[in-house]
Every structure is written in C-alpha cells, then in structure tokens.
C-alpha cells in the first residue's frame, strides 16, 4: 500500500515536472499532494493500512496509540505465525543487527 502511494505520487510529480520543464516549487508540490491524497480510491486503502498497522502494533508490541484505537481488529492465527514462526528472524539475529546499528549511531554522535 505504501509503495503504491509513493509510486503514484512520484509519478504525478514526474509528469508535472515533464509538462512544465522546470523544478516544482514547494507550494506546487503541496498543491499536487493535496489533490493526490483526496482521490477517492485512496480512502479504503488508507483505512486498510491503518487497520493493519494499529492491530499489529497492539498485538506484537503491546502499543496502543489513541488515534488508531478505532482501527484495531483481531489478527488471524496465520498472521501471528508469519510474524513469529519460522519466517521471522531469531531473537539473536535481531539483537546482533540492533547492536551493529547502535554502534554506528554511537560513532556518529
């Protein structure tokens, strides 16, 4: 969903740039984005994405965000399995990756 949204908006920006043959100002980009996000086909897709994000946050991280409370629905058993099962990374792998990231961030700071 997110990649579709990003690709669609990027295509709109590209088309407008090619039509005008000049860089777009921040105001022109804001105006295009306003028109893009108001297209009616996005409404059910955005609702579905919010539902998935809110439900997974609650189920997997015990995080309840007040603004997303209305989007929470129970997860199906296969969604848990996909997240926690063989396809998910082992905790040790996740910790090792996180350790590398933390080292890089520490070196930057």
WOFEN-V150799 format. One record per backbone hydrogen bond with DSSP energy under -0.5 kcal/mol. NH is the residue of the N-H (numbers start at 1). CO is the residue of the C=O. E is the energy in kcal/mol with one decimal. If there is no record, write none. Layout:
((NH & CO & E) (NH & CO & E))
This chain:
((5 & 1 & -2.2) (6 & 2 & -2.8) (7 & 3 & -2.8) (8 & 4 & -2.6) (9 & 5 & -2.3) (10 & 6 & -2.7) (11 & 7 & -2.5) (12 & 8 & -1.9) (13 & 9 & -2.5) (14 & 10 & -2.6) (15 & 11 & -2.7) (16 & 12 & -2.3) (17 & 13 & -2.6) (18 & 14 & -2.8) (19 & 15 & -1.9) (20 & 16 & -2.3) (21 & 17 & -3.0) (22 & 17 & -0.5) (29 & 25 & -2.3) (30 & 26 & -2.5) (31 & 27 & -2.3) (32 & 28 & -2.5) (33 & 29 & -2.8) (34 & 30 & -2.4) (35 & 31 & -2.0) (36 & 32 & -2.7) (37 & 33 & -2.9) (38 & 34 & -0.9) (39 & 36 & -1.4) (42 & 39 & -1.8) (43 & 40 & -0.7) (44 & 40 & -0.5) (45 & 41 & -0.6) (46 & 42 & -3.1) (47 & 43 & -2.2) (48 & 44 & -2.1) (49 & 45 & -2.2) (50 & 46 & -2.6) (51 & 47 & -2.3) (52 & 48 & -2.3) (53 & 49 & -2.7) (54 & 50 & -2.8) (55 & 51 & -2.3) (56 & 52 & -2.3) (57 & 53 & -2.4) (58 & 54 & -2.1) (59 & 55 & -2.5) (60 & 56 & -3.0) (61 & 56 & -0.6) (61 & 57 & -1.7) (62 & 58 & -0.8) (63 & 57 & -1.9) (64 & 62 & -0.6) (65 & 63 & -0.6) (66 & 64 & -0.6) (68 & 65 & -1.7) (69 & 65 & -0.6) (69 & 66 & -1.0) (71 & 68 & -2.1) (72 & 69 & -1.2) (79 & 76 & -1.1) (80 & 76 & -1.4) (81 & 77 & -2.4) (82 & 78 & -2.3) (83 & 79 & -1.7) (84 & 80 & -3.6) (85 & 81 & -3.0) (88 & 85 & -1.5) (94 & 90 & -2.1) (95 & 91 & -2.7) (96 & 92 & -2.2) (97 & 93 & -2.4) (98 & 94 & -2.6) (99 & 95 & -2.4) (100 & 96 & -1.9) (101 & 97 & -2.2) (102 & 98 & -2.7) (103 & 99 & -2.3) (104 & 100 & -2.1) (105 & 101 & -2.5) (106 & 102 & -2.5) (107 & 103 & -2.2) (108 & 104 & -1.7) (109 & 105 & -1.9))
